[in-house]
Amino acid sequence: MRYLTDRKRAVGKGASGTGTEHHWWMSASAVALAFMIPTWLFIVGTTLGADQQTVISTFASPFPAILTALIVIVGMQHFAKGTEVWIEDYVHGTAGKALKIAMHSLAYVIMATALYALGKMVFIGLLLGN
């Protein structure tokens, strides 16, 4: 029979068990987004006021397409995990569970919609030979 004290059970779990992993993920994704978003805004800024052909040819090239996909995926995951923390702190019970499901669903719907639109632009760009 093993005898574990409360301290022994708590060692290595941080302040709240799995919160440390969540904190590091949020910090890493925030830093990644802080580097990616200004670059993406520069790319989008160059296409403002341009015709549809120019926008499609810009986003059909690999760097803007990959950067946009990364921002959508990392950004929506960051949003989902951030809202989950907010909901855990301020909403309890069934309403909290329903809101968590709704926020994760919203993040995945936005992600799917944005990636579909990006894929459509990339494939149209390929078909047009840009």
Disulfide bonds with the S-S distance in Angstrom:
none
